[in-house]
């Protein structure tokens, strides 16, 4: 799928803010440690993706009731849902000068459309010299989910099923979508967050 930059300026996808706080010492420390073990942009991006995917559990899988949304908090608590984990990965990529943004899907909450829909968050990365953005999903693998860092042939956690009312949003956001941020900030715990998940953007 061809992603559409919400902001035409590539530098917007390197910026920091309250959510993508890649200036934070913990983000910098984590990024520096991963970079020192890799040394080039592709290897670093892959290592950062696998770190967020594998080392930080998705709170629905772990049962952690805490709600994190800042990238630094996700790294500090080792906890978050898809949006939060995406914020952490974008921050780690931007910390080493790799443009990254946030993108979203509309997915079913269960097996089919009768369960309702919710917005799912993932990441797009553009490595130096690349002509296009590539989507990756750091949600975290589990039985039935096998997301990987593959830039040519994307392998996401949840390929969309149009027959179930699922679709990919083509927009690539430089900052977290307001609907996502509202749900995260206004939920006292993961149970409340599940009730507040946005169904649309």
Secondary structure, DSSP 8 states (H G I E B T S, - for coil): ---EESSS-GGGGG---SSS-TTSHHHHHHHHHHHHTT-SHHHHHHHHHHHHHHHSEEHHHH-------SHHHHHHHTEE-HHHHHHHHHHHHHHTT-EEEEEEEEEESSSSGGG-EEEEEEEEEE-TT-SS-EEE--S--BTTB--B--SSS-B-SS---GGGT-EE--EEBSS--HHHHHHHHT-SSHHHHHHH--S--
